[in-house]
């Protein structure tokens, strides 16, 4: 787990990270050794030429060197397989083996240089042997690459999420194949933001299937606390639809990260009205635009009998829920459908208040509907405990994950020690007490004590009632298994109180994956939503 110390410096590579590099080098070296041995045995009778003794000596010494390297690499690989992530005691000889391996590069390079010099002197021997010598020199030069120990650099993955009116949009910023081409035209709707060539809007038209005349307002304006949104008429559902875009830019990320709590300014009988500051500010911005600019008034002047529906995905789903709450006093029949909204949105009281007019949809182990500051602290604690108690070597865990990615199957891989076997950790380099409590004021020193909520980050909850879409069975990544099937059920918010680690915890958040699951449910007549929990009012999900 900790980086190895070589040459007086700690490197960003652990002693159990050399299994797969060692295996690759071992395969190359063995094949190379077999090739040289075959060359020597087949042509040693032709080495009685001028300089043949030198070439014969060169091949013999080269095979000896390769044999020593093969033995050293095999030892490195075997030692790297020992122990566990946090128990490097069985791998304590790794540094000595690496010093030996690094030292062997010098005689290899010297011998390769001598071979090149002898061949260059014009040895008068069989051309097959000479070409074989040249090949060994070239191969040796190409694969000579010492083990590079370098410090790791952080890698950040941006999660781009957006949403549409009746469907989740693949991406607003790209025109898909078959969409109207980018062009300037006189629009019948309000257009705000950078889409002068209608490229983004062409994507929306292609995805939703709506017409130009169906759009009342389109805003691509994007700043911190200010999200893009559209207002359109859905004549099939007789609805005025407000769709709020999710995280797609750095400004949106900053809105996400403004995780402090503030009191939500809304007209309702709820006393505890704490909400996520960044999302609350973004919803307030859309609210002001809709009301102060007369956008909703314009929409309902065209279709006064329609009802108001607000939708969004991810950050947009959270903003849509807050926006629906703000508009409920003026539009009592408002409905909100939040796709994969963040868990840390608002207080328990607002969560209960919103169940009569908000429905959230969550797919599988999606991390965002389980994400909050307190849940991140809890996840850190659980990861450190699992790593500290892991009784499987790292390479086995990686191979199991690779097998799951290729062929599916059970993603669960038992890695924790039983309580009586924890003494096996003879050198627990992760001091659980110190690492779990240091820099974590939300935790007490007792591993069994509950979380203490900071006033700045109180427990927050997801919006409305929750429909949980779950995959039935497993599927491989390359079509080797049947297509995934999904089921749906009403779920309690407590089922999303912990972040679940799994191969699909990020992909389940993608709009296209969520739409695929919803399409599967719609096409499968056997799929149904179970009855609501007793004592909870029903919600129209049509």
C-alpha positions as CSV (number, residue, x, y, z in Angstrom):
1,X,0.0,0.0,0.0
2,X,2.7,2.6,0.9
3,X,5.2,3.5,-1.8
4,X,8.5,1.6,-1.9
5,X,11.6,3.3,-0.6
6,X,14.5,3.0,-3.1
7,X,17.7,5.2,-3.3
8,X,16.5,7.0,-0.2
9,X,13.2,8.2,-1.8
10,X,9.7,7.0,-1.5
11,X,8.1,6.3,-4.9
12,X,4.5,6.3,-6.0
13,X,4.5,2.5,-6.6
14,X,3.9,-0.2,-4.0
15,X,5.7,-3.5,-3.7
16,X,2.5,-5.4,-4.8
17,X,2.2,-3.4,-8.1
18,X,4.8,-5.4,-10.0
19,X,2.9,-8.6,-10.7
20,X,1.6,-7.6,-14.1
21,X,4.7,-5.7,-15.3
22,X,6.8,-8.6,-14.1
23,X,4.6,-11.1,-16.0
24,X,4.9,-9.1,-19.2
25,X,8.6,-8.9,-19.0
26,X,8.9,-12.5,-18.1
27,X,7.0,-13.6,-21.2
28,X,9.2,-11.4,-23.4
29,X,12.4,-12.7,-21.8
30,X,11.4,-16.4,-22.0
31,X,10.5,-16.1,-25.7
32,X,13.7,-14.2,-26.3
33,X,15.8,-16.9,-24.5
34,X,14.1,-19.7,-26.4
35,X,14.8,-17.9,-29.7
36,X,18.5,-17.5,-28.9
37,X,18.8,-21.1,-27.7
38,X,17.2,-22.3,-30.9
39,X,19.5,-20.1,-33.1
40,X,22.6,-21.5,-31.2
41,X,21.6,-25.1,-31.4
42,X,20.6,-25.0,-35.1
43,X,23.8,-23.1,-36.3
44,X,26.5,-23.9,-33.8
45,X,28.2,-26.1,-36.5
46,X,28.5,-23.0,-38.7
47,X,30.5,-21.0,-36.2
48,X,33.9,-22.3,-37.3
49,X,34.4,-19.2,-39.4
50,X,36.6,-16.2,-38.7
51,X,35.2,-14.6,-35.6
52,X,32.9,-17.5,-35.0
53,X,34.3,-18.2,-31.5
54,X,33.4,-14.6,-30.5
55,X,29.9,-15.1,-31.7
56,X,29.5,-18.4,-30.0
57,X,30.8,-16.9,-26.7
58,X,28.4,-14.0,-27.2
59,X,25.4,-16.2,-27.6
60,X,26.3,-18.4,-24.6
61,X,26.9,-15.5,-22.3
62,X,23.7,-13.8,-23.5
63,X,21.7,-16.9,-22.7
64,X,23.3,-17.0,-19.2
65,X,22.5,-13.3,-18.7
66,X,18.9,-13.9,-19.8
67,X,18.5,-16.8,-17.5
68,X,19.7,-14.7,-14.6
69,X,17.3,-11.9,-15.5
70,X,14.4,-14.4,-15.9
71,X,15.1,-15.8,-12.5
72,X,15.2,-12.3,-11.0
73,X,12.0,-11.2,-12.7
74,X,10.3,-14.4,-11.6
75,X,11.4,-13.8,-8.0
76,X,10.1,-10.2,-8.2
77,X,6.8,-11.4,-9.5
78,X,6.4,-14.1,-6.9
79,X,7.3,-11.8,-4.0
80,X,4.9,-9.1,-5.3
81,X,2.1,-11.7,-5.1
82,X,2.6,-12.2,-1.4
83,X,0.9,-10.5,1.5
84,X,-2.0,-8.1,1.3
85,X,-2.5,-4.5,0.5
86,X,-1.7,-3.3,4.0
87,X,0.5,-6.2,5.0
88,X,3.8,-5.8,3.0
89,X,5.7,-7.9,5.5
90,X,6.0,-10.9,3.2
91,X,7.3,-8.6,0.5
92,X,10.2,-7.1,2.6
93,X,12.8,-8.6,0.2
94,X,11.4,-6.6,-2.8
95,X,13.8,-3.7,-2.5
96,X,16.8,-6.0,-2.7
97,X,15.4,-7.8,-5.7
98,X,14.8,-4.5,-7.5
99,X,18.4,-3.4,-6.8
100,X,19.6,-6.7,-8.3
101,X,17.3,-6.2,-11.3
102,X,18.5,-2.7,-11.9
103,X,22.1,-3.8,-11.6
104,X,21.6,-6.4,-14.3
105,X,20.8,-3.7,-16.8
106,X,24.5,-2.7,-16.9
107,X,26.0,-6.0,-18.1
108,X,23.1,-6.5,-20.5
109,X,23.8,-3.2,-22.2
110,X,27.6,-3.8,-22.2
111,X,27.2,-7.2,-23.8
112,X,24.7,-5.9,-26.4
113,X,27.2,-3.1,-27.3
114,X,30.0,-5.7,-27.7
115,X,27.8,-7.8,-29.9
116,X,27.1,-4.8,-32.1
117,X,30.8,-4.1,-32.3
118,X,31.8,-7.6,-33.3
119,X,29.2,-7.8,-36.0
120,X,30.3,-4.4,-37.3
121,X,33.8,-5.7,-37.6
122,X,32.7,-7.8,-40.5
123,X,32.5,-11.3,-39.1
124,X,32.7,-13.8,-42.0
125,X,30.1,-16.3,-40.8
126,X,26.7,-17.7,-41.8
127,X,24.4,-14.8,-42.6
128,X,21.6,-16.4,-40.6
129,X,23.7,-16.3,-37.4
130,X,24.9,-12.8,-38.1
131,X,21.3,-11.6,-38.7
132,X,20.3,-13.4,-35.5
133,X,23.0,-11.5,-33.6
134,X,21.8,-8.2,-35.1
135,X,18.3,-9.0,-34.1
136,X,19.2,-9.7,-30.5
137,X,21.1,-6.4,-30.3
138,X,18.1,-4.5,-31.8
139,X,15.6,-6.3,-29.5
140,X,17.8,-5.7,-26.5
141,X,18.0,-2.0,-27.3
142,X,14.3,-1.7,-27.9
143,X,13.2,-3.4,-24.7
144,X,15.8,-1.9,-22.4
145,X,13.6,0.2,-20.3
146,X,14.3,0.3,-16.5
147,X,11.4,0.1,-14.2
148,X,10.2,3.7,-14.1
149,X,9.4,4.8,-10.6
150,X,7.6,8.1,-10.6
151,X,5.2,10.1,-8.6
152,X,1.6,9.7,-9.6
153,X,-0.3,12.7,-10.8
154,X,-3.9,13.2,-10.0
155,X,-6.5,12.5,-12.7
156,X,-9.7,14.2,-12.8
157,X,-12.7,12.9,-14.7
158,X,-15.4,15.4,-15.5
159,X,-18.9,14.1,-15.5
160,X,-21.0,15.8,-18.1
161,X,-24.7,15.4,-17.5
162,X,-27.6,17.1,-19.1
163,X,-31.3,16.6,-19.4
164,X,-34.1,17.3,-21.8
165,X,-37.8,17.8,-21.9
166,X,-39.3,14.4,-22.4
167,X,-35.9,12.6,-22.6
168,X,-32.4,13.0,-21.4
169,X,-30.3,14.6,-24.0
170,X,-27.0,12.9,-25.0
171,X,-25.3,16.3,-25.2
172,X,-26.5,19.8,-25.9
173,X,-23.2,20.9,-27.3
174,X,-23.1,18.5,-30.3
175,X,-25.3,18.0,-33.3
176,X,-26.0,14.2,-33.7
177,X,-26.1,12.5,-37.0
178,X,-29.4,13.3,-38.8
179,X,-30.0,16.4,-36.7
180,X,-30.7,19.7,-38.5
181,X,-27.5,21.3,-39.6
182,X,-26.2,24.4,-37.9
183,X,-27.5,27.5,-39.5
184,X,-28.7,31.0,-38.7
185,X,-32.5,31.5,-38.9
186,X,-35.1,33.8,-37.5
187,X,-36.4,32.1,-34.4
188,X,-39.9,32.1,-32.9
189,X,-38.6,31.6,-29.4
190,X,-36.4,33.5,-27.0
191,X,-32.7,32.4,-27.3
192,X,-30.2,33.4,-24.7
193,X,-26.5,32.4,-24.7
194,X,-23.9,31.2,-27.1
195,X,-25.8,29.2,-29.8
196,X,-25.7,31.7,-32.7
197,X,-25.6,28.8,-35.3
198,X,-28.3,26.7,-33.6
199,X,-26.0,23.8,-33.2
200,X,-27.0,23.1,-29.6
201,X,-30.7,23.7,-30.4
202,X,-30.5,21.3,-33.4
203,X,-29.5,18.6,-31.0
204,X,-32.4,19.4,-28.7
205,X,-34.8,19.2,-31.7
206,X,-33.4,15.9,-32.8
207,X,-33.6,14.3,-29.3
208,X,-37.0,15.5,-28.2
209,X,-38.8,15.3,-31.5
210,X,-40.5,18.7,-30.8
211,X,-40.9,21.4,-33.4
212,X,-39.5,25.0,-33.4
213,X,-43.0,26.4,-32.6
214,X,-43.1,24.3,-29.4
215,X,-40.3,26.2,-27.7
216,X,-41.1,29.2,-25.6
217,X,-37.6,30.0,-24.2
218,X,-34.2,28.5,-24.7
219,X,-31.3,29.6,-22.5
220,X,-27.7,28.5,-22.9
221,X,-26.4,31.1,-20.5
222,X,-24.0,29.3,-18.1
223,X,-22.3,30.7,-15.0
224,X,-21.8,29.7,-11.4
225,X,-25.3,29.4,-9.8
226,X,-26.9,30.1,-13.3
227,X,-27.9,27.0,-15.2
228,X,-29.1,26.7,-18.8
229,X,-32.8,25.7,-19.2
230,X,-35.5,25.5,-21.8
231,X,-39.3,26.0,-21.7
232,X,-41.4,24.1,-24.2
233,X,-44.9,22.9,-24.9
234,X,-45.5,19.2,-24.8
235,X,-48.8,18.9,-26.6
236,X,-48.9,15.1,-26.3
237,X,-48.9,15.3,-22.5
238,X,-50.6,18.7,-22.4
239,X,-47.8,20.2,-20.3
240,X,-45.6,23.2,-20.1
241,X,-42.2,21.7,-19.6
242,X,-39.3,23.4,-17.9
243,X,-36.1,21.4,-18.3
244,X,-32.9,22.3,-16.4
245,X,-29.5,21.1,-17.6
246,X,-27.2,19.2,-15.4
247,X,-23.4,19.4,-14.8
248,X,-21.6,20.1,-18.1
249,X,-19.1,22.9,-17.4
250,X,-16.6,24.0,-14.9
251,X,-19.1,26.6,-13.7
252,X,-21.6,23.8,-13.0
253,X,-18.9,21.9,-11.0
254,X,-18.4,25.0,-8.8
255,X,-22.1,25.1,-8.3
256,X,-22.1,21.5,-7.3
257,X,-19.2,22.1,-4.8
258,X,-21.0,24.9,-3.0
259,X,-22.2,22.3,-0.5
260,X,-22.9,24.5,2.5
261,X,-26.5,24.7,3.7
262,X,-28.7,27.8,3.5
263,X,-32.4,28.5,4.4
264,X,-34.6,28.0,1.3
265,X,-36.8,31.1,0.8
266,X,-40.1,29.4,-0.2
267,X,-43.7,29.8,0.8
268,X,-44.6,26.6,2.6
269,X,-45.5,25.4,6.1
270,X,-42.2,23.6,6.6
271,X,-40.1,25.0,9.4
272,X,-36.8,23.3,8.6
273,X,-36.0,24.6,5.1
274,X,-32.3,24.0,4.8
275,X,-31.0,23.2,1.3
276,X,-27.8,22.8,-0.7
277,X,-26.5,26.4,-1.2
278,X,-25.2,26.0,-4.8
279,X,-28.3,24.2,-6.1
280,X,-30.6,26.5,-4.2
281,X,-29.0,29.6,-5.8
282,X,-29.2,28.0,-9.3
283,X,-32.9,27.2,-8.8
284,X,-33.5,30.8,-7.6
285,X,-31.9,32.1,-10.8
286,X,-34.2,30.0,-13.0
287,X,-37.2,31.0,-10.9
288,X,-36.4,34.7,-11.3
289,X,-36.1,34.3,-15.1
290,X,-39.4,32.4,-15.3
291,X,-41.4,34.8,-13.2
292,X,-39.7,38.2,-13.7
293,X,-39.2,37.8,-17.4
294,X,-42.8,36.6,-17.9
295,X,-41.7,33.3,-19.5
296,X,-44.2,31.1,-17.8
297,X,-46.9,33.7,-18.3
298,X,-46.2,33.6,-22.0
299,X,-46.4,29.8,-22.1
300,X,-49.7,29.6,-20.3
301,X,-51.2,32.4,-22.4
302,X,-50.7,30.0,-25.3
303,X,-51.9,26.9,-23.5
304,X,-53.8,28.0,-20.4
305,X,-55.2,24.5,-19.8
306,X,-51.8,22.8,-19.6
307,X,-50.1,21.8,-16.4
308,X,-46.6,22.7,-15.3
309,X,-43.9,19.9,-15.4
310,X,-40.3,20.5,-14.3
311,X,-37.6,18.0,-15.2
312,X,-33.8,17.8,-14.9
313,X,-30.9,15.4,-14.6
314,X,-28.2,15.3,-11.9
315,X,-27.5,18.9,-10.8
316,X,-30.5,19.9,-13.0
317,X,-32.7,17.3,-11.2
318,X,-31.9,18.9,-7.8
319,X,-32.5,22.4,-9.2
320,X,-35.8,21.2,-10.8
321,X,-37.0,19.9,-7.4
322,X,-36.1,23.2,-5.7
323,X,-37.7,25.1,-8.5
324,X,-40.9,23.1,-8.3
325,X,-41.1,23.8,-4.6
326,X,-40.7,27.5,-5.2
327,X,-43.4,27.6,-7.9
328,X,-45.9,25.4,-6.0
329,X,-47.6,28.3,-4.4
330,X,-48.4,29.9,-7.7
331,X,-48.9,26.6,-9.6
332,X,-50.4,24.1,-7.1
333,X,-50.6,21.3,-9.8
334,X,-46.9,21.5,-10.6
335,X,-45.1,18.1,-11.0
336,X,-41.4,17.5,-10.9
337,X,-39.4,14.5,-12.3
338,X,-35.8,14.5,-11.1
339,X,-33.6,12.0,-12.9
340,X,-30.6,10.9,-10.8
341,X,-30.7,13.9,-8.4
342,X,-28.1,14.4,-5.7
343,X,-28.9,13.1,-2.3
344,X,-27.6,16.0,-0.3
345,X,-30.3,18.4,-1.5
346,X,-32.4,19.5,1.4
347,X,-33.7,18.8,4.9
348,X,-35.7,15.9,6.1
349,X,-38.8,18.1,6.4
350,X,-38.6,19.3,2.8
351,X,-38.0,15.7,1.7
352,X,-41.3,14.6,3.3
353,X,-43.1,17.7,2.1
354,X,-42.1,17.1,-1.5
355,X,-43.4,13.5,-1.8
356,X,-46.8,14.6,-3.0
357,X,-45.5,16.4,-6.2
358,X,-41.9,15.2,-6.9
359,X,-40.7,11.8,-8.2
360,X,-37.0,10.9,-8.4
361,X,-35.6,8.2,-10.6
362,X,-32.4,6.4,-9.6
363,X,-30.6,3.7,-11.6
364,X,-28.7,0.9,-9.9
365,X,-25.7,2.0,-7.8
366,X,-25.5,5.5,-9.2
367,X,-23.2,7.4,-6.9
368,X,-24.8,10.9,-7.2
369,X,-28.2,10.1,-5.6
370,X,-26.1,8.7,-2.6
371,X,-23.7,11.6,-2.5
372,X,-23.5,14.1,0.4
373,X,-20.8,15.4,2.6
374,X,-21.6,13.1,5.4
375,X,-21.8,10.1,3.1
376,X,-18.4,11.0,1.6
377,X,-16.9,10.9,5.2
378,X,-18.6,7.6,5.8
379,X,-17.3,6.2,2.5
380,X,-13.7,7.3,3.4
381,X,-14.0,5.5,6.7
382,X,-15.4,2.3,5.1
383,X,-12.8,2.2,2.3
384,X,-9.9,2.6,4.8
385,X,-11.4,-0.2,7.0
386,X,-11.9,-2.5,4.0
387,X,-8.4,-1.8,2.8
388,X,-6.9,-2.3,6.3
389,X,-8.7,-5.6,6.7
390,X,-8.3,-6.9,3.2
391,X,-7.0,-10.5,3.1
392,X,-6.6,-10.8,-0.7
393,X,-3.5,-9.7,-2.7
394,X,-4.0,-6.8,-5.0
395,X,-3.5,-8.7,-8.2
396,X,-6.4,-11.1,-7.4
397,X,-8.7,-8.2,-6.9
398,X,-7.7,-6.6,-10.2
399,X,-8.1,-9.9,-12.1
400,X,-11.6,-10.4,-10.6
401,X,-12.5,-6.9,-11.7
402,X,-11.1,-7.5,-15.2
403,X,-13.1,-10.7,-15.4
404,X,-16.3,-8.9,-14.4
405,X,-15.7,-6.2,-17.0
406,X,-15.2,-8.7,-19.8
407,X,-17.6,-11.5,-19.0
408,X,-19.9,-10.1,-16.2
409,X,-20.8,-12.3,-13.3
410,X,-20.8,-11.5,-9.6
411,X,-19.0,-8.2,-8.9
412,X,-18.8,-9.0,-5.2
413,X,-15.4,-10.3,-4.1
414,X,-15.0,-11.1,-0.4
415,X,-11.9,-9.3,0.8
416,X,-12.4,-8.6,4.6
417,X,-10.9,-10.7,7.3
418,X,-13.0,-12.3,9.9
419,X,-12.8,-10.8,13.3
420,X,-10.6,-13.6,14.7
421,X,-8.2,-13.5,11.7
422,X,-7.2,-9.8,11.9
423,X,-4.0,-10.8,13.7
424,X,-2.7,-11.8,10.3
425,X,-2.0,-8.1,9.7
426,X,1.4,-8.3,11.2
427,X,2.4,-4.8,9.9
428,X,-0.8,-2.8,9.5
429,X,0.6,0.3,7.8
430,X,-2.8,1.9,7.8
431,X,-3.2,2.8,11.4
432,X,-7.0,2.7,11.4
433,X,-7.5,5.0,14.4
434,X,-5.1,7.7,13.3
435,X,-6.1,7.7,9.6
436,X,-9.8,7.5,10.2
437,X,-10.0,10.2,12.7
438,X,-7.3,12.6,11.5
439,X,-8.7,15.6,9.7
440,X,-12.2,14.2,10.1
441,X,-13.9,16.3,12.8
442,X,-17.2,14.6,12.0
443,X,-16.0,11.4,13.6
444,X,-15.3,10.5,17.2
445,X,-12.5,8.2,18.1
446,X,-14.8,5.2,18.5
447,X,-15.3,3.3,15.2
448,X,-18.8,2.3,16.3
449,X,-20.1,5.7,17.3
450,X,-22.5,7.5,14.9
451,X,-21.6,10.4,12.8
452,X,-21.7,13.8,14.4
453,X,-23.1,16.3,12.0
454,X,-21.3,19.6,11.5
455,X,-23.6,22.7,11.6
456,X,-22.1,23.7,8.3
457,X,-23.0,20.3,6.7
458,X,-26.1,18.9,8.3
459,X,-27.7,15.7,7.0
460,X,-29.5,16.4,3.7
461,X,-31.9,14.2,1.8
462,X,-33.1,13.5,-1.8
463,X,-36.2,15.1,-3.3
464,X,-39.6,13.4,-3.4
465,X,-40.5,9.8,-3.6
466,X,-37.9,7.6,-5.3
467,X,-38.3,5.0,-8.0
468,X,-35.3,2.7,-8.0
469,X,-34.4,1.0,-11.3
470,X,-32.3,-2.1,-10.8
471,X,-30.6,-4.4,-13.3
472,X,-31.8,-8.1,-13.1
473,X,-29.0,-10.6,-13.7
474,X,-25.6,-9.6,-15.2
475,X,-24.3,-8.7,-18.6
476,X,-20.9,-8.6,-20.1
477,X,-19.3,-5.6,-21.7
478,X,-18.7,-7.1,-25.2
479,X,-22.1,-8.7,-26.0
480,X,-21.1,-12.1,-24.7
481,X,-24.1,-12.1,-22.5
482,X,-27.8,-11.2,-22.9
483,X,-28.9,-7.6,-22.8
484,X,-29.6,-6.2,-19.4
485,X,-33.2,-6.4,-18.0
486,X,-34.4,-3.9,-15.4
487,X,-37.1,-3.8,-12.8
488,X,-38.5,-0.8,-10.9
489,X,-39.8,-0.3,-7.4
490,X,-40.6,2.4,-4.9
491,X,-37.8,2.8,-2.5
492,X,-37.2,4.6,0.8
493,X,-34.6,7.3,1.0
494,X,-32.7,5.2,3.7
495,X,-31.8,2.8,0.9
496,X,-29.5,5.5,-0.5
497,X,-27.9,6.6,2.8
498,X,-24.6,5.0,1.9
499,X,-22.4,5.2,-1.2
500,X,-22.1,1.8,-2.9
501,X,-18.8,0.9,-4.6
502,X,-19.3,-1.0,-7.8
503,X,-18.2,-1.1,-11.5
504,X,-21.3,0.8,-12.5
505,X,-21.5,3.4,-9.8
506,X,-20.5,6.1,-12.4
507,X,-22.0,4.7,-15.6
508,X,-25.4,4.3,-14.0
509,X,-25.5,8.1,-13.7
510,X,-25.1,8.6,-17.5
511,X,-28.3,9.9,-19.2
512,X,-28.1,7.5,-22.1
513,X,-27.8,4.5,-19.7
514,X,-30.7,5.7,-17.7
515,X,-32.8,6.2,-20.8
516,X,-31.9,2.7,-22.0
517,X,-33.1,1.3,-18.7
518,X,-36.4,3.3,-18.9
519,X,-36.9,2.2,-22.5
520,X,-36.4,-1.4,-21.4
521,X,-39.0,-1.0,-18.7
522,X,-41.5,0.5,-21.1
523,X,-41.1,-2.2,-23.7
524,X,-41.3,-5.0,-21.1
525,X,-44.9,-5.4,-20.2
526,X,-44.0,-7.6,-17.2
527,X,-42.2,-4.7,-15.5
528,X,-44.2,-2.8,-13.0
529,X,-43.9,-0.4,-10.1
530,X,-44.7,-2.0,-6.8
531,X,-47.4,-0.4,-4.6
532,X,-46.5,2.7,-2.6
533,X,-45.5,2.3,1.0
534,X,-48.4,2.4,3.5
535,X,-49.1,5.8,4.8
536,X,-47.5,7.7,1.9
537,X,-49.7,9.5,-0.5
538,X,-49.6,8.5,-4.2
539,X,-48.0,10.5,-6.9
540,X,-49.1,10.8,-10.5
541,X,-46.2,9.4,-12.5
542,X,-47.9,9.4,-15.9
